[in-house]
Amino acid sequence: MLTALTKAQWKRLKTAMKIENAVVDLENKYNTDLDDEGSRYEFRDAIVSLIRALCFTE
């Protein structure tokens, strides 16, 4: 399980998982700011999909 509750934790998670560009694309597509905790909760399934794609690549 991964958890990023604060803005600082979220920033480090994006960097560690190398999903910064994908997150920007997601934010632009849905006109949201994923630095906001509520938005991250709302889009949690999309965020999980980004991370899952990296964890299960061959």
PDB file of N, CA, C, O and CB in Angstrom:
ATOM      1  N   MET A   1       0.840  -1.167   0.000  1.00  0.00           N
ATOM      2  CA  MET A   1       0.000   0.000   0.000  1.00  0.00           C
ATOM      3  C   MET A   1       0.891   1.239   0.000  1.00  0.00           C
ATOM      4  O   MET A   1       1.881   1.308   0.729  1.00  0.00           O
ATOM      5  CB  MET A   1      -0.959  -0.007   1.213  1.00  0.00           C
ATOM      6  N   LEU A   2       0.529   2.206  -0.821  1.00  0.00           N
ATOM      7  CA  LEU A   2       1.211   3.495  -0.854  1.00  0.00           C
ATOM      8  C   LEU A   2       0.264   4.555  -0.325  1.00  0.00           C
ATOM      9  O   LEU A   2      -0.934   4.529  -0.607  1.00  0.00           O
ATOM     10  CB  LEU A   2       1.693   3.845  -2.293  1.00  0.00           C
ATOM     11  N   THR A   3       0.808   5.487   0.443  1.00  0.00           N
ATOM     12  CA  THR A   3      -0.004   6.570   0.983  1.00  0.00           C
ATOM     13  C   THR A   3       0.758   7.879   0.838  1.00  0.00           C
ATOM     14  O   THR A   3       1.943   7.966   1.158  1.00  0.00           O
ATOM     15  CB  THR A   3      -0.374   6.307   2.469  1.00  0.00           C
ATOM     16  N   ALA A   4       0.055   8.891   0.351  1.00  0.00           N
ATOM     17  CA  ALA A   4       0.624  10.237   0.257  1.00  0.00           C
ATOM     18  C   ALA A   4      -0.449  11.206   0.710  1.00  0.00           C
ATOM     19  O   ALA A   4      -1.282  11.648  -0.082  1.00  0.00           O
ATOM     20  CB  ALA A   4       1.118  10.569  -1.205  1.00  0.00           C
ATOM     21  N   LEU A   5      -0.421  11.530   1.988  1.00  0.00           N
ATOM     22  CA  LEU A   5      -1.464  12.377   2.555  1.00  0.00           C
ATOM     23  C   LEU A   5      -1.164  13.861   2.407  1.00  0.00           C
ATOM     24  O   LEU A   5      -2.062  14.652   2.117  1.00  0.00           O
ATOM     25  CB  LEU A   5      -1.657  12.048   4.006  1.00  0.00           C
ATOM     26  N   THR A   6       0.078  14.236   2.601  1.00  0.00           N
ATOM     27  CA  THR A   6       0.421  15.653   2.536  1.00  0.00           C
ATOM     28  C   THR A   6       0.912  16.014   1.138  1.00  0.00           C
ATOM     29  O   THR A   6       1.238  15.143   0.331  1.00  0.00           O
ATOM     30  CB  THR A   6       1.491  16.002   3.590  1.00  0.00           C
ATOM     31  N   LYS A   7       0.958  17.303   0.873  1.00  0.00           N
ATOM     32  CA  LYS A   7       1.453  17.773  -0.420  1.00  0.00           C
ATOM     33  C   LYS A   7       2.906  17.345  -0.628  1.00  0.00           C
ATOM     34  O   LYS A   7       3.290  16.957  -1.731  1.00  0.00           O
ATOM     35  CB  LYS A   7       1.329  19.307  -0.521  1.00  0.00           C
ATOM     36  N   ALA A   8       3.713  17.415   0.437  1.00  0.00           N
ATOM     37  CA  ALA A   8       5.123  17.014   0.343  1.00  0.00           C
ATOM     38  C   ALA A   8       5.253  15.520   0.050  1.00  0.00           C
ATOM     39  O   ALA A   8       6.081  15.118  -0.768  1.00  0.00           O
ATOM     40  CB  ALA A   8       5.867  17.360   1.644  1.00  0.00           C
ATOM     41  N   GLN A   9       4.447  14.705   0.707  1.00  0.00           N
ATOM     42  CA  GLN A   9       4.472  13.259   0.455  1.00  0.00           C
ATOM     43  C   GLN A   9       4.038  12.968  -0.977  1.00  0.00           C
ATOM     44  O   GLN A   9       4.615  12.111  -1.647  1.00  0.00           O
ATOM     45  CB  GLN A   9       3.557  12.510   1.456  1.00  0.00           C
ATOM     46  N   TRP A  10       3.026  13.681  -1.437  1.00  0.00           N
ATOM     47  CA  TRP A  10       2.524  13.495  -2.798  1.00  0.00           C
ATOM     48  C   TRP A  10       3.624  13.837  -3.811  1.00  0.00           C
ATOM     49  O   TRP A  10       3.825  13.114  -4.787  1.00  0.00           O
ATOM     50  CB  TRP A  10       1.262  14.373  -3.042  1.00  0.00           C
ATOM     51  N   LYS A  11       4.324  14.933  -3.570  1.00  0.00           N
ATOM     52  CA  LYS A  11       5.404  15.339  -4.469  1.00  0.00           C
ATOM     53  C   LYS A  11       6.485  14.260  -4.525  1.00  0.00           C
ATOM     54  O   LYS A  11       6.969  13.916  -5.604  1.00  0.00           O
ATOM     55  CB  LYS A  11       6.010  16.684  -4.014  1.00  0.00           C
ATOM     56  N   ARG A  12       6.859  13.733  -3.368  1.00  0.00           N
ATOM     57  CA  ARG A  12       7.895  12.690  -3.332  1.00  0.00           C
ATOM     58  C   ARG A  12       7.419  11.393  -3.986  1.00  0.00           C
ATOM     59  O   ARG A  12       8.204  10.708  -4.642  1.00  0.00           O
ATOM     60  CB  ARG A  12       8.315  12.414  -1.885  1.00  0.00           C
ATOM     61  N   LEU A  13       6.155  11.057  -3.815  1.00  0.00           N
ATOM     62  CA  LEU A  13       5.622   9.848  -4.450  1.00  0.00           C
ATOM     63  C   LEU A  13       5.656   9.988  -5.969  1.00  0.00           C
ATOM     64  O   LEU A  13       6.067   9.062  -6.668  1.00  0.00           O
ATOM     65  CB  LEU A  13       4.178   9.571  -3.970  1.00  0.00           C
ATOM     66  N   LYS A  14       5.227  11.143  -6.484  1.00  0.00           N
ATOM     67  CA  LYS A  14       5.256  11.370  -7.936  1.00  0.00           C
ATOM     68  C   LYS A  14       6.674  11.231  -8.472  1.00  0.00           C
ATOM     69  O   LYS A  14       6.897  10.632  -9.523  1.00  0.00           O
ATOM     70  CB  LYS A  14       4.693  12.766  -8.281  1.00  0.00           C
ATOM     71  N   THR A  15       7.629  11.791  -7.737  1.00  0.00           N
ATOM     72  CA  THR A  15       9.022  11.728  -8.165  1.00  0.00           C
ATOM     73  C   THR A  15       9.545  10.297  -8.111  1.00  0.00           C
ATOM     74  O   THR A  15      10.178   9.828  -9.057  1.00  0.00           O
ATOM     75  CB  THR A  15       9.889  12.641  -7.294  1.00  0.00           C
ATOM     76  N   ALA A  16       9.287   9.615  -7.026  1.00  0.00           N
ATOM     77  CA  ALA A  16       9.774   8.236  -6.864  1.00  0.00           C
ATOM     78  C   ALA A  16       9.190   7.296  -7.913  1.00  0.00           C
ATOM     79  O   ALA A  16       9.877   6.404  -8.411  1.00  0.00           O
ATOM     80  CB  ALA A  16       9.434   7.719  -5.469  1.00  0.00           C
ATOM     81  N   MET A  17       7.923   7.502  -8.240  1.00  0.00           N
ATOM     82  CA  MET A  17       7.250   6.625  -9.207  1.00  0.00           C
ATOM     83  C   MET A  17       7.409   7.112 -10.646  1.00  0.00           C
ATOM     84  O   MET A  17       6.998   6.433 -11.587  1.00  0.00           O
ATOM     85  CB  MET A  17       5.774   6.517  -8.868  1.00  0.00           C
ATOM     86  N   LYS A  18       8.012   8.303 -10.810  1.00  0.00           N
ATOM     87  CA  LYS A  18       8.239   8.898 -12.138  1.00  0.00           C
ATOM     88  C   LYS A  18       6.931   9.066 -12.912  1.00  0.00           C
ATOM     89  O   LYS A  18       6.830   8.715 -14.087  1.00  0.00           O
ATOM     90  CB  LYS A  18       9.213   8.031 -12.949  1.00  0.00           C
ATOM     91  N   ILE A  19       5.931   9.615 -12.212  1.00  0.00           N
ATOM     92  CA  ILE A  19       4.626   9.825 -12.843  1.00  0.00           C
ATOM     93  C   ILE A  19       4.271  11.308 -12.954  1.00  0.00           C
ATOM     94  O   ILE A  19       3.109  11.653 -13.170  1.00  0.00           O
ATOM     95  CB  ILE A  19       3.546   9.095 -12.057  1.00  0.00           C
ATOM     96  N   GLU A  20       5.258  12.179 -12.807  1.00  0.00           N
ATOM     97  CA  GLU A  20       4.980  13.616 -12.824  1.00  0.00           C
ATOM     98  C   GLU A  20       4.247  14.040 -14.090  1.00  0.00           C
ATOM     99  O   GLU A  20       3.236  14.738 -14.010  1.00  0.00           O
ATOM    100  CB  GLU A  20       6.273  14.400 -12.694  1.00  0.00           C
ATOM    101  N   ASN A  21       4.740  13.632 -15.256  1.00  0.00           N
ATOM    102  CA  ASN A  21       4.116  14.030 -16.521  1.00  0.00           C
ATOM    103  C   ASN A  21       2.723  13.437 -16.669  1.00  0.00           C
ATOM    104  O   ASN A  21       1.809  14.108 -17.147  1.00  0.00           O
ATOM    105  CB  ASN A  21       4.985  13.603 -17.698  1.00  0.00           C
ATOM    106  N   ALA A  22       2.559  12.200 -16.267  1.00  0.00           N
ATOM    107  CA  ALA A  22       1.244  11.562 -16.354  1.00  0.00           C
ATOM    108  C   ALA A  22       0.244  12.258 -15.440  1.00  0.00           C
ATOM    109  O   ALA A  22      -0.932  12.379 -15.784  1.00  0.00           O
ATOM    110  CB  ALA A  22       1.342  10.071 -15.991  1.00  0.00           C
ATOM    111  N   VAL A  23       0.701  12.713 -14.286  1.00  0.00           N
ATOM    112  CA  VAL A  23      -0.174  13.434 -13.357  1.00  0.00           C
ATOM    113  C   VAL A  23      -0.592  14.772 -13.966  1.00  0.00           C
ATOM    114  O   VAL A  23      -1.755  15.162 -13.871  1.00  0.00           O
ATOM    115  CB  VAL A  23       0.534  13.657 -11.993  1.00  0.00           C
ATOM    116  N   VAL A  24       0.345  15.469 -14.586  1.00  0.00           N
ATOM    117  CA  VAL A  24       0.009  16.737 -15.248  1.00  0.00           C
ATOM    118  C   VAL A  24      -1.025  16.493 -16.346  1.00  0.00           C
ATOM    119  O   VAL A  24      -1.975  17.263 -16.483  1.00  0.00           O
ATOM    120  CB  VAL A  24       1.283  17.406 -15.842  1.00  0.00           C
ATOM    121  N   ASP A  25      -0.850  15.438 -17.119  1.00  0.00           N
ATOM    122  CA  ASP A  25      -1.826  15.098 -18.161  1.00  0.00           C
ATOM    123  C   ASP A  25      -3.200  14.842 -17.553  1.00  0.00           C
ATOM    124  O   ASP A  25      -4.213  15.303 -18.079  1.00  0.00           O
ATOM    125  CB  ASP A  25      -1.362  13.863 -18.954  1.00  0.00           C
ATOM    126  N   LEU A  26      -3.229  14.116 -16.460  1.00  0.00           N
ATOM    127  CA  LEU A  26      -4.490  13.815 -15.773  1.00  0.00           C
ATOM    128  C   LEU A  26      -5.141  15.098 -15.250  1.00  0.00           C
ATOM    129  O   LEU A  26      -6.351  15.286 -15.379  1.00  0.00           O
ATOM    130  CB  LEU A  26      -4.249  12.827 -14.610  1.00  0.00           C
ATOM    131  N   GLU A  27      -4.338  15.963 -14.666  1.00  0.00           N
ATOM    132  CA  GLU A  27      -4.858  17.239 -14.160  1.00  0.00           C
ATOM    133  C   GLU A  27      -5.445  18.077 -15.292  1.00  0.00           C
ATOM    134  O   GLU A  27      -6.514  18.668 -15.141  1.00  0.00           O
ATOM    135  CB  GLU A  27      -3.748  18.027 -13.444  1.00  0.00           C
ATOM    136  N   ASN A  28      -4.753  18.127 -16.414  1.00  0.00           N
ATOM    137  CA  ASN A  28      -5.243  18.901 -17.552  1.00  0.00           C
ATOM    138  C   ASN A  28      -6.506  18.295 -18.145  1.00  0.00           C
ATOM    139  O   ASN A  28      -7.437  19.015 -18.505  1.00  0.00           O
ATOM    140  CB  ASN A  28      -4.170  19.000 -18.621  1.00  0.00           C
ATOM    141  N   LYS A  29      -6.536  16.984 -18.245  1.00  0.00           N
ATOM    142  CA  LYS A  29      -7.700  16.303 -18.822  1.00  0.00           C
ATOM    143  C   LYS A  29      -8.962  16.567 -18.009  1.00  0.00           C
ATOM    144  O   LYS A  29     -10.034  16.771 -18.577  1.00  0.00           O
ATOM    145  CB  LYS A  29      -7.445  14.798 -18.910  1.00  0.00           C
ATOM    146  N   TYR A  30      -8.843  16.564 -16.692  1.00  0.00           N
ATOM    147  CA  TYR A  30     -10.014  16.713 -15.823  1.00  0.00           C
ATOM    148  C   TYR A  30     -10.085  18.079 -15.134  1.00  0.00           C
ATOM    149  O   TYR A  30     -10.917  18.293 -14.253  1.00  0.00           O
ATOM    150  CB  TYR A  30     -10.010  15.624 -14.776  1.00  0.00           C
ATOM    151  N   ASN A  31      -9.205  19.000 -15.543  1.00  0.00           N
ATOM    152  CA  ASN A  31      -9.198  20.352 -14.980  1.00  0.00           C
ATOM    153  C   ASN A  31      -9.227  20.312 -13.449  1.00  0.00           C
ATOM    154  O   ASN A  31     -10.100  20.895 -12.808  1.00  0.00           O
ATOM    155  CB  ASN A  31     -10.398  21.157 -15.510  1.00  0.00           C
ATOM    156  N   THR A  32      -8.251  19.611 -12.893  1.00  0.00           N
ATOM    157  CA  THR A  32      -8.169  19.460 -11.442  1.00  0.00           C
ATOM    158  C   THR A  32      -6.742  19.712 -10.972  1.00  0.00           C
ATOM    159  O   THR A  32      -5.822  19.783 -11.786  1.00  0.00           O
ATOM    160  CB  THR A  32      -8.640  18.054 -11.010  1.00  0.00           C
ATOM    161  N   ASP A  33      -6.561  19.845  -9.688  1.00  0.00           N
ATOM    162  CA  ASP A  33      -5.246  20.044  -9.077  1.00  0.00           C
ATOM    163  C   ASP A  33      -5.015  18.909  -8.087  1.00  0.00           C
ATOM    164  O   ASP A  33      -5.581  18.903  -6.994  1.00  0.00           O
ATOM    165  CB  ASP A  33      -5.143  21.447  -8.369  1.00  0.00           C
ATOM    166  N   LEU A  34      -4.191  17.960  -8.472  1.00  0.00           N
ATOM    167  CA  LEU A  34      -3.974  16.797  -7.623  1.00  0.00           C
ATOM    168  C   LEU A  34      -3.030  17.073  -6.458  1.00  0.00           C
ATOM    169  O   LEU A  34      -2.740  16.168  -5.675  1.00  0.00           O
ATOM    170  CB  LEU A  34      -3.434  15.668  -8.446  1.00  0.00           C
ATOM    171  N   ASP A  35      -2.546  18.306  -6.329  1.00  0.00           N
ATOM    172  CA  ASP A  35      -1.845  18.689  -5.106  1.00  0.00           C
ATOM    173  C   ASP A  35      -2.843  18.835  -3.961  1.00  0.00           C
ATOM    174  O   ASP A  35      -2.460  18.829  -2.791  1.00  0.00           O
ATOM    175  CB  ASP A  35      -1.059  20.006  -5.313  1.00  0.00           C
ATOM    176  N   ASP A  36      -4.113  18.965  -4.300  1.00  0.00           N
ATOM    177  CA  ASP A  36      -5.182  19.065  -3.308  1.00  0.00           C
ATOM    178  C   ASP A  36      -5.586  17.668  -2.844  1.00  0.00           C
ATOM    179  O   ASP A  36      -5.888  16.796  -3.659  1.00  0.00           O
ATOM    180  CB  ASP A  36      -6.404  19.822  -3.889  1.00  0.00           C
ATOM    181  N   GLU A  37      -5.588  17.468  -1.540  1.00  0.00           N
ATOM    182  CA  GLU A  37      -5.892  16.149  -0.962  1.00  0.00           C
ATOM    183  C   GLU A  37      -7.261  15.626  -1.394  1.00  0.00           C
ATOM    184  O   GLU A  37      -7.405  14.439  -1.688  1.00  0.00           O
ATOM    185  CB  GLU A  37      -5.832  16.221   0.560  1.00  0.00           C
ATOM    186  N   GLY A  38      -8.261  16.498  -1.433  1.00  0.00           N
ATOM    187  CA  GLY A  38      -9.601  16.088  -1.842  1.00  0.00           C
ATOM    188  C   GLY A  38      -9.647  15.631  -3.287  1.00  0.00           C
ATOM    189  O   GLY A  38     -10.341  14.671  -3.622  1.00  0.00           O
ATOM    190  N   SER A  39      -8.908  16.319  -4.138  1.00  0.00           N
ATOM    191  CA  SER A  39      -8.852  15.922  -5.549  1.00  0.00           C
ATOM    192  C   SER A  39      -8.141  14.584  -5.708  1.00  0.00           C
ATOM    193  O   SER A  39      -8.550  13.749  -6.514  1.00  0.00           O
ATOM    194  CB  SER A  39      -8.140  17.000  -6.386  1.00  0.00           C
ATOM    195  N   ARG A  40      -7.074  14.383  -4.935  1.00  0.00           N
ATOM    196  CA  ARG A  40      -6.389  13.080  -4.998  1.00  0.00           C
ATOM    197  C   ARG A  40      -7.328  11.961  -4.587  1.00  0.00           C
ATOM    198  O   ARG A  40      -7.304  10.880  -5.175  1.00  0.00           O
ATOM    199  CB  ARG A  40      -5.139  13.075  -4.094  1.00  0.00           C
ATOM    200  N   TYR A  41      -8.152  12.212  -3.586  1.00  0.00           N
ATOM    201  CA  TYR A  41      -9.114  11.194  -3.168  1.00  0.00           C
ATOM    202  C   TYR A  41     -10.127  10.942  -4.285  1.00  0.00           C
ATOM    203  O   TYR A  41     -10.446   9.794  -4.594  1.00  0.00           O
ATOM    204  CB  TYR A  41      -9.837  11.625  -1.868  1.00  0.00           C
ATOM    205  N   GLU A  42     -10.621  12.006  -4.876  1.00  0.00           N
ATOM    206  CA  GLU A  42     -11.615  11.871  -5.948  1.00  0.00           C
ATOM    207  C   GLU A  42     -11.055  11.099  -7.142  1.00  0.00           C
ATOM    208  O   GLU A  42     -11.770  10.308  -7.758  1.00  0.00           O
ATOM    209  CB  GLU A  42     -12.094  13.255  -6.403  1.00  0.00           C
ATOM    210  N   PHE A  43      -9.795  11.319  -7.470  1.00  0.00           N
ATOM    211  CA  PHE A  43      -9.180  10.690  -8.638  1.00  0.00           C
ATOM    212  C   PHE A  43      -8.253   9.537  -8.254  1.00  0.00           C
ATOM    213  O   PHE A  43      -7.346   9.187  -9.009  1.00  0.00           O
ATOM    214  CB  PHE A  43      -8.407  11.725  -9.437  1.00  0.00           C
ATOM    215  N   ARG A  44      -8.480   8.957  -7.092  1.00  0.00           N
ATOM    216  CA  ARG A  44      -7.601   7.897  -6.583  1.00  0.00           C
ATOM    217  C   ARG A  44      -7.517   6.698  -7.519  1.00  0.00           C
ATOM    218  O   ARG A  44      -6.449   6.099  -7.648  1.00  0.00           O
ATOM    219  CB  ARG A  44      -8.082   7.438  -5.225  1.00  0.00           C
ATOM    220  N   ASP A  45      -8.614   6.333  -8.173  1.00  0.00           N
ATOM    221  CA  ASP A  45      -8.569   5.181  -9.080  1.00  0.00           C
ATOM    222  C   ASP A  45      -7.659   5.458 -10.275  1.00  0.00           C
ATOM    223  O   ASP A  45      -6.922   4.576 -10.716  1.00  0.00           O
ATOM    224  CB  ASP A  45      -9.984   4.825  -9.566  1.00  0.00           C
ATOM    225  N   ALA A  46      -7.711   6.671 -10.793  1.00  0.00           N
ATOM    226  CA  ALA A  46      -6.841   7.041 -11.913  1.00  0.00           C
ATOM    227  C   ALA A  46      -5.380   7.062 -11.471  1.00  0.00           C
ATOM    228  O   ALA A  46      -4.496   6.642 -12.218  1.00  0.00           O
ATOM    229  CB  ALA A  46      -7.246   8.417 -12.483  1.00  0.00           C
ATOM    230  N   ILE A  47      -5.130   7.548 -10.268  1.00  0.00           N
ATOM    231  CA  ILE A  47      -3.761   7.579  -9.741  1.00  0.00           C
ATOM    232  C   ILE A  47      -3.243   6.157  -9.544  1.00  0.00           C
ATOM    233  O   ILE A  47      -2.097   5.857  -9.882  1.00  0.00           O
ATOM    234  CB  ILE A  47      -3.703   8.363  -8.406  1.00  0.00           C
ATOM    235  N   VAL A  48      -4.072   5.299  -9.006  1.00  0.00           N
ATOM    236  CA  VAL A  48      -3.684   3.894  -8.818  1.00  0.00           C
ATOM    237  C   VAL A  48      -3.350   3.265 -10.163  1.00  0.00           C
ATOM    238  O   VAL A  48      -2.398   2.490 -10.264  1.00  0.00           O
ATOM    239  CB  VAL A  48      -4.815   3.095  -8.116  1.00  0.00           C
ATOM    240  N   SER A  49      -4.116   3.586 -11.190  1.00  0.00           N
ATOM    241  CA  SER A  49      -3.849   3.039 -12.525  1.00  0.00           C
ATOM    242  C   SER A  49      -2.472   3.458 -13.031  1.00  0.00           C
ATOM    243  O   SER A  49      -1.765   2.657 -13.643  1.00  0.00           O
ATOM    244  CB  SER A  49      -4.930   3.493 -13.513  1.00  0.00           C
ATOM    245  N   LEU A  50      -2.090   4.706 -12.780  1.00  0.00           N
ATOM    246  CA  LEU A  50      -0.763   5.169 -13.197  1.00  0.00           C
ATOM    247  C   LEU A  50       0.334   4.384 -12.489  1.00  0.00           C
ATOM    248  O   LEU A  50       1.309   3.962 -13.111  1.00  0.00           O
ATOM    249  CB  LEU A  50      -0.602   6.672 -12.913  1.00  0.00           C
ATOM    250  N   ILE A  51       0.170   4.194 -11.205  1.00  0.00           N
ATOM    251  CA  ILE A  51       1.184   3.488 -10.416  1.00  0.00           C
ATOM    252  C   ILE A  51       1.194   2.002 -10.750  1.00  0.00           C
ATOM    253  O   ILE A  51       2.258   1.397 -10.878  1.00  0.00           O
ATOM    254  CB  ILE A  51       0.934   3.688  -8.914  1.00  0.00           C
ATOM    255  N   ARG A  52       0.027   1.426 -10.889  1.00  0.00           N
ATOM    256  CA  ARG A  52      -0.072   0.001 -11.215  1.00  0.00           C
ATOM    257  C   ARG A  52       0.618  -0.287 -12.547  1.00  0.00           C
ATOM    258  O   ARG A  52       1.294  -1.306 -12.687  1.00  0.00           O
ATOM    259  CB  ARG A  52      -1.553  -0.445 -11.271  1.00  0.00           C
ATOM    260  N   ALA A  53       0.455   0.592 -13.513  1.00  0.00           N
ATOM    261  CA  ALA A  53       1.080   0.395 -14.823  1.00  0.00           C
ATOM    262  C   ALA A  53       2.601   0.305 -14.695  1.00  0.00           C
ATOM    263  O   ALA A  53       3.244  -0.440 -15.434  1.00  0.00           O
ATOM    264  CB  ALA A  53       0.696   1.541 -15.778  1.00  0.00           C
ATOM    265  N   LEU A  54       3.167   1.049 -13.773  1.00  0.00           N
ATOM    266  CA  LEU A  54       4.616   1.007 -13.567  1.00  0.00           C
ATOM    267  C   LEU A  54       5.061  -0.224 -12.795  1.00  0.00           C
ATOM    268  O   LEU A  54       6.153  -0.743 -13.024  1.00  0.00           O
ATOM    269  CB  LEU A  54       5.069   2.247 -12.840  1.00  0.00           C
ATOM    270  N   CYS A  55       4.236  -0.683 -11.897  1.00  0.00           N
ATOM    271  CA  CYS A  55       4.601  -1.820 -11.049  1.00  0.00           C
ATOM    272  C   CYS A  55       4.502  -3.151 -11.774  1.00  0.00           C
ATOM    273  O   CYS A  55       5.178  -4.114 -11.410  1.00  0.00           O
ATOM    274  CB  CYS A  55       3.723  -1.852  -9.825  1.00  0.00           C
ATOM    275  N   PHE A  56       3.670  -3.207 -12.787  1.00  0.00           N
ATOM    276  CA  PHE A  56       3.426  -4.481 -13.446  1.00  0.00           C
ATOM    277  C   PHE A  56       3.847  -4.479 -14.903  1.00  0.00           C
ATOM    278  O   PHE A  56       3.217  -5.139 -15.729  1.00  0.00           O
ATOM    279  CB  PHE A  56       1.978  -4.837 -13.346  1.00  0.00           C
ATOM    280  N   THR A  57       4.906  -3.746 -15.231  1.00  0.00           N
ATOM    281  CA  THR A  57       5.433  -3.776 -16.592  1.00  0.00           C
ATOM    282  C   THR A  57       6.465  -4.884 -16.696  1.00  0.00           C
ATOM    283  O   THR A  57       7.103  -5.262 -15.713  1.00  0.00           O
ATOM    284  CB  THR A  57       6.052  -2.407 -16.987  1.00  0.00           C
ATOM    285  N   GLU A  58       6.608  -5.384 -17.881  1.00  0.00           N
ATOM    286  CA  GLU A  58       7.572  -6.474 -18.095  1.00  0.00           C
ATOM    287  C   GLU A  58       8.879  -5.950 -18.603  1.00  0.00           C
ATOM    288  O   GLU A  58       9.805  -6.726 -18.839  1.00  0.00           O
ATOM    289  CB  GLU A  58       7.024  -7.500 -19.066  1.00  0.00           C
TER     290      GLU A  58
END
